[in-house]
Amino acid sequence: MTRILVIVPFALDAEGVRNREAQSRYVPLPADWDLTYRPVTCGPTSFMSPHDWGLMDLAIFEAGCNAEAEGFDAVCIDTMSDSGMVMLRSVLSIPVIGAGKASMLYALTLGGKFSVLAQWEPALPRYRKAIREYGFDRQCASVRSFDQPPDFSNLLGGKEDKVFPRMRDVAMRCIEEDGAEVICLGSTTMHQAGEYLAANLPVPVVNPGPLTYKLVETFLALGLRHGRDVYPAPVEPRLDMLHAMMKAGAAAENAAKG
C-alpha cells in the first residue's frame, strides 16, 4: 500500500476534513493508495497577512515533520501558499509537493500565460508574493478575485448557483482583458468549481489539489525527490520543541473557547 499524507492547513473538525477529502474524487488514483488527510494541530484562523503566513508555516511543518517515520511515502500540502513546504523538505527524504508552485508550473505546460483566480481581495497580496518569489512575473497575466469571503470548512458547498457563474465571469475577464491562456484556481478550497469552470471556459483550468496527487504519483513512479543541496537537513533538529509549541498552542486555544 502507498500511503500519502495530505496536510489540511487549518485545525478543522471531521466535517471540514471530509470536504477536503472530496478532492480525491476528481482524479483516478491507484487502487492501493491510501490518502490520509490531517488537519494541523493549531494555527491561524485566517490567511491574509504575514502574521498568518508565519503561523501557517509552523503549523504545516509540525503536522508533517514525522511523516517519513510514520510510514508515509509522500506528503501533499493542501494549500496554494506552499506553507511549510521548504521546511518539510529539509527534514524529509520522501517527496513533498505543494499546490502553489506546482500548479503554476503545470499551467505553463498548457499555455504561455496564466491567471490566478482568487476568492477575495484580502488574499491578493499572498498570491502576488508567491508569484514574485517564484519568478513568474512575466508569465502571470493577472490575479483577480471573485469577491467571496472564504469558508475554510464548508468551502463552496451550497453556494454553487450563486458563486460558480461569478467565478466564470471573472475568469473570462482574465482571458479577454489580461491575455490569460490558462486559469489556475487560487485555492484548494475551490476544488468543487473545477469541473464547472473547465466546461464553461475556453482555456484549460488547473485544479491545484487534485494536481498534487497526480504529481506525487509521477514522482513515486520515477523515483524523484528533492535534492539536499537545495534543501539541506538541519544540523540540530528541534522537532520535539516544535511539537511542544503546537501542543501548547492547541491547549491555549481550547482553554480560550471554554
C-alpha positions in Angstrom: 0.0 0.0 0.0 1.2 3.5 -0.9 0.4 6.0 1.9 0.1 9.7 1.1 -0.2 12.3 3.9 -2.4 15.3 2.8 -1.9 18.2 5.3 -5.0 20.3 5.8 -3.8 23.9 6.6 -6.5 24.6 9.3 -7.5 22.9 12.6 -10.8 21.7 11.1 -13.4 19.3 12.6 -14.3 16.0 10.9 -16.8 17.6 8.5 -14.3 20.2 7.4 -11.8 17.5 6.7 -14.3 15.4 4.7 -14.9 18.4 2.4 -11.2 18.4 1.7 -11.1 14.7 1.1 -13.7 15.2 -1.7 -10.8 16.4 -3.9 -9.7 12.9 -4.4 -12.8 12.2 -6.5 -11.7 14.4 -9.3 -8.8 12.2 -10.4 -8.2 8.5 -10.8 -5.7 7.2 -8.3 -4.1 3.8 -7.9 -6.2 1.2 -6.1 -3.6 0.5 -3.5 -3.3 4.2 -2.4 -4.4 5.4 1.0 -4.7 9.2 1.4 -4.7 10.4 5.0 -6.0 14.0 5.4 -4.5 15.5 8.6 -5.5 18.9 9.9 -2.9 21.0 11.7 -2.8 20.9 15.5 -3.3 24.6 15.7 -2.7 27.7 13.6 -4.3 30.9 12.2 -8.0 31.1 11.5 -7.5 33.4 8.5 -4.8 33.5 5.9 -4.5 37.1 4.8 -1.4 38.7 6.4 2.3 37.9 7.1 1.2 37.2 10.7 -1.0 34.4 9.3 1.7 33.1 6.9 4.3 32.7 9.6 1.9 30.7 11.8 0.8 28.6 8.9 4.4 27.7 8.1 4.9 26.3 11.6 1.6 24.6 11.7 2.1 22.7 8.5 5.7 21.9 9.3 4.7 20.4 12.6 1.8 18.3 11.1 4.1 16.7 8.6 7.6 16.6 10.0 7.4 13.0 11.2 5.6 11.7 8.1 8.5 9.6 6.9 8.9 7.9 10.3 5.2 7.3 10.3 5.5 5.3 7.1 4.1 7.7 4.6 5.5 7.6 1.1 4.9 11.3 0.2 3.3 14.5 1.5 0.9 16.8 -0.2 0.3 20.3 1.2 -3.3 21.3 0.7 -2.9 25.0 0.1 -1.7 27.2 -2.8 0.6 29.1 -0.4 3.1 26.1 -0.2 3.3 26.9 3.5 5.8 24.7 5.3 7.0 23.1 2.1 10.7 24.0 2.2 10.8 23.3 5.9 9.4 19.8 5.4 11.8 19.1 2.6 14.7 19.9 4.9 13.6 17.1 7.4 12.0 14.5 5.0 13.5 12.4 2.2 10.2 11.5 0.7 8.5 13.7 -1.9 6.8 16.8 -0.6 4.5 18.6 -3.0 2.9 22.0 -2.5 -0.1 23.1 -4.7 1.1 26.6 -5.4 4.3 26.4 -7.4 3.4 23.1 -8.9 0.1 24.3 -10.3 1.7 27.5 -11.8 4.5 25.5 -13.4 2.0 23.0 -14.7 -0.1 25.8 -16.2 3.0 26.9 -18.2 3.0 23.5 -19.9 -0.5 24.3 -21.2 -0.1 27.9 -22.2 2.3 30.8 -22.2 0.5 32.9 -19.6 -1.8 32.0 -16.7 -4.1 33.9 -14.4 -4.8 33.1 -10.7 -8.5 33.2 -9.7 -8.6 34.2 -6.1 -11.5 34.3 -3.7 -11.4 37.8 -2.4 -9.4 41.0 -2.3 -7.6 40.5 1.1 -5.9 37.3 -0.3 -4.3 39.0 -3.3 -1.0 40.1 -1.5 -0.3 36.4 -0.8 -0.6 35.4 -4.4 1.5 38.3 -5.6 4.2 37.5 -3.1 4.4 33.9 -4.3 4.4 34.9 -8.0 7.2 37.4 -7.3 9.3 34.9 -5.3 8.9 32.1 -7.8 9.8 34.4 -10.7 6.6 34.2 -12.6 6.0 37.9 -13.0 6.3 37.7 -16.8 4.2 34.5 -17.1 1.4 35.6 -14.8 -1.2 37.6 -16.8 -3.2 38.6 -13.7 -4.5 37.8 -10.3 -8.2 38.6 -9.9 -10.8 37.8 -7.2 -14.5 36.9 -7.5 -15.2 38.6 -4.1 -16.3 35.7 -2.0 -15.1 35.5 1.7 -13.6 32.1 2.2 -15.2 29.3 4.2 -12.3 27.1 5.1 -14.5 24.3 6.4 -17.6 24.2 4.1 -15.6 25.5 1.1 -18.0 26.4 -1.8 -20.7 23.9 -0.8 -24.2 25.3 -1.0 -23.0 28.4 -3.0 -22.7 26.8 -6.4 -25.6 28.6 -8.2 -24.5 32.0 -6.9 -20.7 31.7 -6.9 -19.8 29.5 -9.9 -21.1 31.9 -12.6 -19.3 34.7 -10.9 -16.1 32.8 -10.9 -16.6 32.1 -14.6 -17.2 35.8 -15.4 -14.1 36.9 -13.6 -12.1 34.2 -15.3 -13.4 35.4 -18.6 -12.0 38.9 -17.8 -8.6 37.3 -17.1 -8.8 35.7 -20.6 -10.2 38.5 -22.6 -8.7 41.5 -20.9 -5.5 40.2 -19.4 -4.5 37.6 -22.0 -4.6 34.5 -19.8 -4.2 31.2 -21.7 -4.7 29.1 -18.6 -6.6 29.6 -15.4 -5.3 28.4 -12.0 -7.8 28.1 -9.2 -6.3 30.1 -6.4 -7.1 27.8 -3.6 -7.7 24.1 -2.9 -10.9 25.3 -1.3 -12.2 26.0 -4.8 -12.0 22.4 -5.9 -15.7 22.0 -6.2 -15.8 24.5 -9.1 -13.1 22.9 -11.1 -15.3 20.8 -13.4 -17.8 23.6 -13.9 -15.1 26.1 -15.0 -13.4 23.6 -17.2 -16.7 23.0 -19.0 -17.5 26.7 -19.3 -14.2 28.4 -20.1 -12.3 28.4 -23.5 -8.9 27.7 -21.8 -7.5 24.9 -19.6 -8.3 25.1 -15.8 -5.8 23.8 -13.3 -7.4 22.4 -10.1 -4.4 22.6 -7.7 -5.3 20.0 -5.0 -6.0 17.0 -7.3 -3.0 18.0 -9.4 -0.7 17.4 -6.4 -1.9 13.8 -6.1 -1.1 13.1 -9.7 2.3 14.8 -9.4 3.1 12.6 -6.4 2.1 9.6 -8.4 4.6 10.6 -11.1 7.4 11.4 -8.6 7.0 8.0 -6.9 6.9 6.2 -10.3 10.0 7.9 -11.5 11.9 7.8 -8.2 12.2 11.5 -8.0 12.7 13.6 -4.8 14.1 16.9 -3.8 17.9 17.4 -3.6 19.8 18.0 -0.4 21.9 20.8 -2.0 18.8 22.9 -2.2 17.0 21.6 1.0 19.8 20.8 3.4 19.0 18.8 6.6 19.1 20.7 9.9 22.3 20.4 11.9 20.4 20.1 15.2 16.7 19.2 14.6 14.3 20.7 17.2 11.2 18.8 16.3 10.4 17.9 19.9 10.3 21.6 20.7 8.1 22.2 17.7 5.6 19.6 18.8 5.5 21.0 22.3 4.9 24.5 20.9 1.9 23.3 18.8 0.5 21.2 21.6 0.7 24.2 24.0 -0.9 26.4 21.3 -3.8 24.0 20.9 -4.3 23.8 24.7 -4.4 27.6 24.9 -7.0 27.8 22.1 -9.2 25.2 23.7 -9.0 26.9 27.1 -10.0 30.2 25.4 -13.0 28.6 23.9 -14.1 27.5 27.4 
